[in-house]
Amino acid sequence: MTIPFTSIVQSLPQTVPFTGPETLERHAGKPFLARIGANESAFGISQLAQQAIQELATAQACSWYGDPENHELRQLLAEKHNVKVENICVDAGIDSLLGLTIRLFIEPGDTVVTSDGAYPTVNYHVGGFNGRLIKVPYRDHHEDPITLAKAANENQARLLYLANPDNPMGTSLDHTAIQTLIEQLPPKCLLMLDEAYVEFMTKSPVLTLDVHDSRVIRFRTFSKAYGMAGMRIGYVIAHHEIISGYNRIRNHFGVNRMAQVAAKASIEDSEFLNDVVFKVEHGRQRIYRLAESLGLDYLKSATNFVAVDVCDAKRADNLIQSLAQAGVFLRKPMVAPQNRYIRIGVGTDHEHTILEQAIRKLIV
């Protein structure tokens, strides 16, 4: 039977950006003992968020749709970032907001510039709207802002995607490098600045927010430091006219009420956030020590994971598979030469112990 898909859909491969750990567990017939491959938080959500969820679960409001304007949450976010409510759009996670951004700005054939091996969901959305991707290689395991800007100018790009800190390598660029990139953008090109891991970027200053600059869209999430990946909620900060565009096309009931109340409570719990950032730094140090004890190089990370160099892409593949059989879920970069790394997420002490015991049997 031939299904009458659009020509764009017919041209796309039958793939998704990631294979979920649940899929791997179903294939293996058993759960993972250490789930440290998806950059999820190992430290749960704040107690204030838990209380807000429990209160909602026993209230009549649990049966109501979420506020389609996310108004109270946007007010708190506006206060947090010292911007106006009109500068913030909330949606069901950064992945959804990336798709909305491509839909807002990309006509068939328009160019989007990204790094070769960067977060693949961007590529997935660009293909879905028949955009044209230009991929720029990493330089010394960092995204290369100079070459990204050059590619954007040479190809009259409409969008340039950059994650800072970077996924999948965990490296970061300082605010000066980001600002220089912005100044080098061609006319009508916007920077999609993905800051999903920005709470862990404690060693260097973050680019100052300037919502008057319509060249930049900042992406933030509650999935990482706040531990709310399963609730799917994130937001963008941008010029108010850009936000008005999101409001024309977003799913206005796409964020559920439970995610809304948990996000509001999380913003109020700075003590919890500080504790998570401290635990992540402790976990990174443990991964560094593990790599050193195995004679492996690693990249200093500004995220909640560490990229460890196992010297060869095939070895990295085999190691990922063998660790999965031992109950440890990890992922790795997909594009050479970064594909010789494995990406180890910060987990609980118990998960780190499981990883260490398993990997020492595989790397002698």
Secondary structure, DSSP 8 states (H G I E B T S, - for coil): ------HHHHHS-S--S---HHHHHHHHTS--SEE-SS---SS---HHHHHHHHHHHTSGGGGS---TT-HHHHHHHHHHHTS-GGGEEEESHHHHHHHHHHHHH--TT-EEEEETTS-HHHHHHHHHTT-EEEEE--BTTB--HHHHHHHHHHTT-SEEEEESS-TTT-----HHHHHHHHHT--TT-EEEEE-TTGGG--SS------TT-TTEEEEEESSSTT--GGG--EEEE--HHHHHHHHHHS-TT-S-HHHHHHHHHHHH-HHHHHHHHHHHHHHHHHHHHHHHHTT-EE---SSSEEEEE-S-HHHHHHHHHHHHHTTEE-B---STTGGGEEEEE---HHHHHHHHHHHHHH--
